[in-house]
Amino acid sequence: MMVDGPTWPLSRERQELVVMLGEMIRRFGVERFLVTPLVRADAKDFPDQWEPTLHGVYQTLNRLCWLAYIDPEIVVHDNRAARESTKMLRRTEIEIASCNAGVVTFELASIGNDDVAGLLSHKVGQAYLELVPGEPFRSAKHESDEVEGTVAAYFLGLGVLAANSSMYRRHRAVVRGRQEVSEQEITKDGGLEIAEASMLLAIQDILRDEVQGALETLHKPQREWLEGWKDTLDPHEDELREMLGLDAAPDVQAVTRPPGPRKSPTTDEDAHKRINAGRETKRLKRWSVAGAFGGLLLGSIAFAGGPIVGVAGVVVGTGAAWWRWCGAYYTCVGNGCGKLLKPSDTVCPGCGGKITKTINSKELEELRKQWRAEEEARDEARDPSEFAGDPDAAVVSERRVPRARVRDRRALPPGGSSTPLG
C-alpha cells in the first residue's frame, strides 16, 4: 500500500485528524496534550515486569490510565480459551465491553506476544472518550470508533506508544530437530497508519517548548517519519495552532493524579482453563509398565556372568522395577482434560470437574458409548428429520444419506520475560 509522505498543505483526511484533535482540546482542555509528560515506551514508565497473564493485563491498563492522568476502575472479563495457541506469533485480542460510571469493562479473548502496551494505549484512548460527558446537544451517548480512540491516545500523552504500534515487525524462531523454523510479519494496531500517527506526534512536539525525552523511545521508522514531519510542519506552527483552536497563551489548568497506579486485583490465572468447573467427571485408573523395561534392561547386564546369573538378574531387575516404578496411576476423563490425579483428589486441578467415581478402561468404553448415544439423541431432538432443510427431501428420502451431526461441546458430558511493549 502506498503511503503519502509529509506534505503541506495537509490532505483533507489529515486535516480532519487535526480538527478531531482540536475538538478534544476544546472539550477537555489543553493540559494533557501540551503539559503533562509524554509517556515513554521503556522501563522508566513501565517498571513492572511484564507477564502474559490476566494480572499483567490489569497492571498495564492501570499504569496506562495513571500515566494518562485518568483514574477509571478497570474490570477485565477473562474469556480466553482453555488451551493456549501453539502459533509462534500470537495476537492479543481485547475489546471494551462497557464504560459506565467511571468503570471500564474489557473482554479479554487472548494474550499474545505482540505490542500489548501499544494496543492497550488505543483502548485507553477510546475508553476515555466514552467515559467523559457528552456534548449538551447530544441526546445519546457517543461511542468512539478506532480512529477517535487512537487520536485520543495522542491527546492523553500516549502518542509514543500509539505511534510505535502503528507499524512494527514481529519475529519468532524455534529450533525443531536440525531445523530452525521462524515466522515474521509487519503488523499494526490502532486506527492510523504510520504516516498519520507520526504526524500527530510531530504536531504535539512542535507545540511543546521543551525537548521531549519520550521521543527517544520511538522505533527507528517512527523516528524517521517524525523528523520528516517536523521539517515539513515547523514553518507552519501558527497555522497548526489555528487549526487546533489554540491561543498564543492557552489557559492551562492544574492536572493531578494519585501517587501511583491503582492496585491490580489478585487474579486466578488458571480459572479459564477449568472447562469442566461445576460439572462431574471421573477418575480413570491406569497401570504403568514402562518402568519394568528399565529393570529388564539393567537386569540383562548380568548375562555377562553367565546364562544362569543373567536370567536371575533379569527376573530380579524386572521385579524390583515393577515394585518400585510401576503401579496404578489416575487421570481425569473430563472433556479433553487428561490431567494426572491423586487418589485423594475430589476436584480435578486441571479442568475443575468434580470427581465422582474411579473407573477402569472397560467402564470408560461403556461410558463413551453412553455419551455417544446421548449426543445422537440431542442431535435428533434439535432436528428430528434426517433430511430437514433439504428442498429435495421427497426425492432423496429413499436414500439413507447420513445427516451430519452438530456437536455442541458445551452440552457434552465430561469425557469428551519480556515487556508489554512488543
C-alpha positions as CSV (number, residue, x, y, z in Angstrom):
1,M,0.0,0.0,0.0
2,M,1.4,3.4,-1.0
3,V,1.7,5.9,1.8
4,D,2.0,9.7,1.1
5,G,5.0,11.3,2.8
6,P,5.0,14.5,4.8
7,T,3.3,17.3,2.8
8,W,1.9,20.8,3.3
9,P,-0.8,21.7,2.9
10,L,-2.3,18.7,4.6
11,S,-4.6,16.4,2.7
12,R,-8.3,16.5,3.6
13,E,-8.0,13.3,5.6
14,R,-5.1,14.6,7.6
15,Q,-6.8,17.9,8.2
16,E,-9.8,16.0,9.6
17,L,-7.4,14.3,12.1
18,V,-6.0,17.7,13.2
19,V,-9.5,19.1,13.6
20,M,-10.6,16.0,15.6
21,L,-7.6,16.6,17.9
22,G,-8.6,20.2,18.2
23,E,-12.1,19.3,19.2
24,M,-10.7,17.1,22.0
25,I,-8.6,20.0,23.2
26,R,-11.6,22.3,23.1
27,R,-13.8,19.9,25.1
28,F,-11.3,18.5,27.6
29,G,-8.6,21.2,28.0
30,V,-5.1,21.6,26.7
31,E,-3.2,20.2,29.7
32,R,-2.9,16.6,28.7
33,F,-1.9,17.5,25.2
34,L,0.7,20.2,25.9
35,V,1.7,20.0,29.6
36,T,1.7,16.5,31.1
37,P,4.7,14.4,30.3
38,L,4.7,12.2,27.2
39,V,4.8,8.6,28.1
40,R,8.0,6.7,27.3
41,A,8.0,3.2,25.8
42,D,10.5,1.8,28.1
43,A,11.1,0.6,31.7
44,K,11.2,4.1,33.1
45,D,7.5,4.4,32.7
46,F,6.8,0.7,32.8
47,P,8.9,-0.6,35.6
48,D,6.8,-3.7,36.3
49,Q,8.0,-7.0,34.9
50,W,5.6,-7.9,32.1
51,E,4.0,-11.4,32.3
52,P,1.4,-12.5,29.7
53,T,-1.3,-13.1,32.4
54,L,-4.6,-11.6,33.4
55,H,-2.8,-9.8,36.2
56,G,-0.3,-8.4,33.7
57,V,-3.1,-7.0,31.6
58,Y,-4.7,-5.4,34.7
59,Q,-1.3,-4.0,35.7
60,T,-0.6,-2.5,32.2
61,L,-4.1,-1.0,31.9
62,N,-3.9,0.6,35.3
63,R,-0.5,2.0,34.6
64,L,-1.5,3.4,31.3
65,C,-4.5,5.2,32.9
66,W,-2.3,6.6,35.6
67,L,0.3,7.8,33.1
68,A,-2.6,9.5,31.1
69,Y,-3.8,11.3,34.3
70,I,-7.2,9.4,34.3
71,D,-8.4,7.2,37.1
72,P,-11.2,4.8,36.0
73,E,-11.8,1.4,37.7
74,I,-10.7,-1.4,35.4
75,V,-12.6,-4.7,35.1
76,V,-11.3,-7.4,32.7
77,H,-13.5,-10.5,31.9
78,D,-11.3,-13.4,31.1
79,N,-12.7,-15.2,28.1
80,R,-9.5,-16.9,26.9
81,A,-9.7,-20.4,25.5
82,A,-8.6,-23.2,27.9
83,R,-5.8,-24.2,25.6
84,E,-3.2,-21.7,24.5
85,S,-2.4,-21.2,20.9
86,T,0.7,-23.0,19.6
87,K,1.4,-20.4,16.9
88,M,4.8,-18.6,17.2
89,L,3.2,-15.2,16.5
90,R,0.2,-14.8,18.7
91,R,-2.1,-11.7,18.8
92,T,-3.7,-10.1,21.8
93,E,-7.4,-9.7,21.5
94,I,-9.2,-7.4,23.9
95,E,-12.3,-5.2,23.4
96,I,-14.2,-2.6,25.5
97,A,-17.5,-4.1,26.7
98,S,-18.8,-1.1,28.5
99,C,-17.9,2.3,30.1
100,N,-20.3,3.4,32.8
101,A,-20.0,5.5,36.0
102,G,-16.2,5.5,36.0
103,V,-15.9,1.8,35.3
104,V,-14.3,0.4,32.1
105,T,-15.1,-3.3,31.4
106,F,-12.9,-5.2,29.0
107,E,-13.5,-8.6,27.3
108,L,-10.1,-10.4,27.0
109,A,-10.0,-13.2,24.4
110,S,-6.3,-13.9,24.2
111,I,-2.9,-12.6,25.3
112,G,-0.2,-12.7,22.6
113,N,3.5,-11.9,22.2
114,D,2.8,-8.7,20.3
115,D,2.9,-5.0,21.4
116,V,0.4,-5.3,24.3
117,A,1.1,-1.8,25.8
118,G,0.7,-0.2,22.3
119,L,-2.6,-2.0,21.7
120,L,-3.9,-1.0,25.1
121,S,-2.9,2.6,24.6
122,H,-5.5,2.8,21.8
123,K,-8.1,1.1,24.1
124,V,-7.4,3.6,26.9
125,G,-8.0,6.5,24.5
126,Q,-11.2,5.0,23.3
127,A,-12.4,4.4,26.9
128,Y,-11.5,8.0,27.9
129,L,-13.8,9.4,25.2
130,E,-16.7,7.1,26.3
131,L,-16.3,8.0,29.9
132,V,-16.3,11.8,29.6
133,P,-19.6,13.7,29.5
134,G,-21.1,14.2,26.0
135,E,-21.9,17.4,24.3
136,P,-25.0,19.2,25.7
137,F,-26.8,18.8,22.3
138,R,-26.2,15.1,22.2
139,S,-29.3,13.1,23.2
140,A,-27.5,9.7,23.1
141,K,-24.1,8.8,24.5
142,H,-21.3,8.9,21.8
143,E,-19.4,5.7,21.2
144,S,-15.9,6.3,19.9
145,D,-14.5,4.4,16.9
146,E,-11.0,3.1,16.4
147,V,-9.7,6.3,14.8
148,E,-11.0,8.5,17.5
149,G,-9.6,6.2,20.2
150,T,-6.1,6.5,18.6
151,V,-6.3,10.3,18.3
152,A,-7.4,10.4,22.0
153,A,-4.3,8.4,22.9
154,Y,-2.2,11.2,21.4
155,F,-4.2,13.8,23.3
156,L,-3.6,11.8,26.5
157,G,0.2,11.8,26.0
158,L,0.3,8.1,24.9
159,G,1.4,9.0,21.4
160,V,4.8,7.3,21.5
161,L,3.2,4.0,22.4
162,A,0.5,4.5,19.8
163,A,3.0,5.5,17.1
164,N,5.2,2.5,17.8
165,S,2.3,0.2,17.4
166,S,1.1,1.8,14.1
167,M,3.7,-0.4,12.3
168,Y,6.2,-2.8,13.7
169,R,8.0,-6.0,12.8
170,R,7.4,-9.3,14.7
171,H,9.7,-12.2,14.5
172,R,9.9,-15.5,16.4
173,A,12.1,-18.6,15.8
174,V,12.3,-22.1,17.3
175,V,14.7,-25.0,16.7
176,R,13.0,-28.2,15.7
177,G,15.4,-31.1,15.3
178,R,18.1,-29.8,13.0
179,Q,16.0,-27.0,11.5
180,E,15.2,-23.5,12.7
181,V,11.6,-22.6,12.0
182,S,10.7,-18.9,12.0
183,E,7.7,-16.7,11.5
184,Q,7.7,-12.9,10.8
185,E,5.2,-10.3,9.9
186,I,4.8,-6.5,9.8
187,T,1.6,-5.5,11.6
188,K,-0.2,-2.6,13.2
189,D,-2.6,-1.6,15.9
190,G,-5.0,1.3,16.2
191,G,-6.8,3.3,13.6
192,L,-4.0,5.2,11.9
193,E,-1.1,4.3,9.6
194,I,2.4,5.2,10.5
195,A,2.4,8.4,8.4
196,E,-0.6,9.9,10.1
197,A,0.4,8.6,13.5
198,S,3.8,10.3,13.2
199,M,2.2,13.5,12.0
200,L,0.1,13.9,15.2
201,L,3.2,13.2,17.3
202,A,5.2,15.8,15.3
203,I,2.5,18.4,15.9
204,Q,2.5,17.7,19.6
205,D,6.3,18.0,19.7
206,I,6.3,21.3,17.7
207,L,3.8,22.9,20.0
208,R,5.7,22.0,23.2
209,D,8.5,24.2,24.2
210,E,10.8,21.7,25.9
211,V,12.6,18.7,24.4
212,Q,10.5,15.5,24.8
213,G,12.7,12.7,26.1
214,A,10.0,10.2,25.4
215,L,10.7,10.5,21.7
216,E,13.9,8.7,22.2
217,T,11.9,5.5,22.7
218,L,10.3,5.6,19.3
219,H,11.2,2.8,16.9
220,K,13.6,3.8,14.1
221,P,11.0,4.0,11.3
222,Q,8.8,6.2,13.5
223,R,11.7,8.5,14.4
224,E,12.5,8.9,10.7
225,W,8.8,9.8,9.9
226,L,8.7,12.1,12.9
227,E,11.8,14.1,11.7
228,G,10.3,14.3,8.2
229,W,7.1,15.7,9.6
230,K,8.8,18.2,11.9
231,D,10.8,19.6,8.9
232,T,7.6,20.0,7.0
233,L,5.4,21.4,9.7
234,D,7.7,23.5,11.7
235,P,7.3,26.6,9.4
236,H,3.5,26.3,9.8
237,E,3.2,26.3,13.6
238,D,0.9,29.3,13.6
239,E,-1.4,27.7,11.1
240,L,-1.4,24.4,13.2
241,R,-2.4,26.4,16.3
242,E,-5.2,28.0,14.4
243,M,-6.5,24.6,13.2
244,L,-6.3,23.3,16.7
245,G,-8.1,26.3,18.2
246,L,-5.1,27.2,20.4
247,D,-4.4,30.7,21.6
248,A,-0.9,32.0,21.8
249,A,-1.1,31.7,25.6
250,P,-3.7,29.0,26.3
251,D,-5.3,28.8,29.7
252,V,-3.7,25.9,31.5
253,Q,-5.3,24.2,34.5
254,A,-3.5,22.1,37.0
255,V,-3.9,18.3,36.4
256,T,-3.3,15.9,39.3
257,R,-3.2,12.2,39.7
258,P,-2.7,9.7,42.6
259,P,0.8,8.9,43.8
260,G,0.7,5.6,41.8
261,P,-1.5,3.4,39.6
262,R,-4.5,1.6,41.0
263,K,-3.6,-1.7,42.7
264,S,-4.3,-4.5,40.3
265,P,-6.6,-7.2,41.8
266,T,-5.4,-10.7,42.7
267,T,-6.4,-13.0,39.8
268,D,-6.6,-16.7,39.3
269,E,-4.6,-17.3,36.2
270,D,-5.9,-20.9,35.6
271,A,-9.6,-20.1,36.0
272,H,-10.2,-20.0,32.3
273,K,-8.6,-23.5,31.9
274,R,-11.2,-25.1,34.2
275,I,-13.5,-26.0,31.4
276,N,-15.5,-28.6,33.5
277,A,-16.0,-26.4,36.6
278,G,-19.4,-27.1,38.1
279,R,-19.7,-30.4,36.2
280,E,-19.0,-34.0,37.1
281,T,-16.0,-36.0,35.8
282,K,-14.5,-39.4,36.5
283,R,-11.1,-40.7,37.6
284,L,-9.6,-43.3,35.2
285,K,-7.4,-45.9,36.8
286,R,-4.5,-46.9,34.6
287,W,-1.4,-49.2,35.0
288,S,2.1,-48.2,34.1
289,V,4.5,-50.9,32.9
290,A,7.2,-48.7,31.4
291,G,9.4,-48.9,34.5
292,A,9.7,-52.6,34.1
293,F,11.5,-52.3,30.9
294,G,14.2,-50.2,32.6
295,G,14.6,-53.1,35.2
296,L,14.7,-55.6,32.3
297,L,17.5,-53.7,30.6
298,L,19.5,-53.3,33.8
299,G,19.0,-56.9,34.7
300,S,20.2,-58.1,31.3
301,I,23.7,-56.8,32.2
302,A,24.0,-59.8,34.5
303,F,24.3,-62.0,31.4
304,A,28.0,-61.1,31.5
305,G,28.3,-63.5,34.4
306,G,26.7,-66.4,32.5
307,P,23.2,-67.5,31.5
308,I,22.0,-68.6,34.9
309,V,23.2,-65.3,36.5
310,G,21.7,-63.4,33.6
311,V,18.3,-65.0,33.9
312,A,18.3,-64.3,37.7
313,G,19.4,-60.7,37.0
314,V,16.6,-60.2,34.6
315,V,14.0,-61.6,37.0
316,V,15.3,-59.7,40.0
317,G,15.7,-56.4,38.0
318,T,12.3,-56.6,36.4
319,G,10.6,-57.5,39.7
320,A,12.4,-54.7,41.6
321,A,11.5,-52.2,38.9
322,W,7.9,-53.3,38.9
323,W,7.7,-52.9,42.6
324,R,9.5,-49.5,42.6
325,W,8.4,-47.8,39.5
326,C,5.3,-49.5,38.2
327,G,1.8,-49.4,39.5
328,A,-1.6,-47.7,39.3
329,Y,-1.9,-44.0,38.3
330,Y,-5.0,-41.9,37.7
331,T,-6.1,-39.4,35.0
332,C,-9.2,-37.2,34.6
333,V,-11.5,-38.2,31.8
334,G,-13.2,-34.8,31.7
335,N,-13.7,-33.4,28.2
336,G,-10.3,-33.0,26.8
337,C,-8.5,-32.9,30.2
338,G,-6.3,-36.0,30.9
339,K,-4.7,-34.3,34.0
340,L,-2.8,-36.7,36.3
341,L,-4.8,-37.1,39.6
342,K,-4.1,-38.3,43.1
343,P,-6.4,-41.0,44.6
344,S,-7.4,-38.4,47.2
345,D,-8.4,-35.7,44.7
346,T,-12.1,-34.7,44.8
347,V,-11.8,-31.9,42.2
348,C,-9.6,-32.1,39.1
349,P,-6.8,-29.5,39.3
350,G,-6.8,-29.2,35.6
351,C,-10.4,-28.8,34.3
352,G,-12.1,-28.2,37.6
353,G,-14.6,-31.0,37.3
354,K,-15.9,-32.7,40.4
355,I,-14.6,-36.3,40.6
356,T,-17.5,-38.6,41.5
357,K,-16.1,-42.1,40.7
358,T,-13.0,-44.1,39.9
359,I,-13.4,-46.2,36.7
360,N,-11.3,-48.6,34.7
361,S,-10.8,-48.8,30.9
362,K,-13.7,-51.1,30.3
363,E,-16.1,-48.8,32.2
364,L,-14.7,-45.9,30.2
365,E,-15.6,-47.6,26.9
366,E,-19.2,-48.2,28.2
367,L,-19.3,-44.5,29.3
368,R,-18.3,-43.3,25.9
369,K,-21.0,-45.4,24.3
370,Q,-23.5,-43.8,26.6
371,W,-22.2,-40.3,25.8
372,R,-22.4,-41.0,22.0
373,A,-26.0,-42.2,22.4
374,E,-26.9,-39.1,24.4
375,E,-25.2,-36.9,21.8
376,E,-27.2,-38.5,19.0
377,A,-30.4,-38.1,21.0
378,R,-29.7,-34.4,21.4
379,D,-29.0,-34.1,17.7
380,E,-32.2,-35.8,16.9
381,A,-34.1,-33.6,19.3
382,R,-32.7,-30.5,17.6
383,D,-33.7,-31.8,14.1
384,P,-35.9,-34.9,14.1
385,S,-36.0,-35.1,10.3
386,E,-33.0,-36.8,8.7
387,F,-33.4,-34.5,5.7
388,A,-34.6,-31.3,7.4
389,G,-33.9,-28.2,5.4
390,D,-33.4,-30.2,2.1
391,P,-35.8,-28.8,-0.6
392,D,-35.4,-32.2,-2.4
393,A,-36.2,-34.3,0.7
394,A,-39.1,-36.0,-1.1
395,V,-36.8,-37.1,-3.9
396,V,-33.9,-38.4,-1.8
397,S,-36.0,-39.9,1.0
398,E,-35.3,-43.4,-0.3
399,R,-31.6,-43.0,0.1
400,R,-30.1,-43.4,3.5
401,V,-27.8,-40.4,3.5
402,P,-26.5,-39.9,7.0
403,R,-27.2,-36.4,8.4
404,A,-24.1,-34.5,9.7
405,R,-24.2,-34.3,13.4
406,V,-23.8,-30.9,15.1
407,R,-21.6,-31.1,18.1
408,D,-22.2,-28.7,21.0
409,R,-19.2,-29.2,23.2
410,R,-20.7,-27.3,26.0
411,A,-23.6,-29.8,26.1
412,L,-21.3,-32.8,26.1
413,P,-20.8,-34.8,29.4
414,P,-17.3,-34.8,30.7
415,G,-15.1,-37.1,28.7
416,G,-15.3,-36.0,25.6
417,S,10.0,-12.3,30.5
418,S,9.9,-9.6,28.2
419,T,7.9,-6.4,28.3
420,P,4.3,-5.4,27.2
421,L,5.9,-3.1,24.6
422,G,6.4,-5.8,22.0
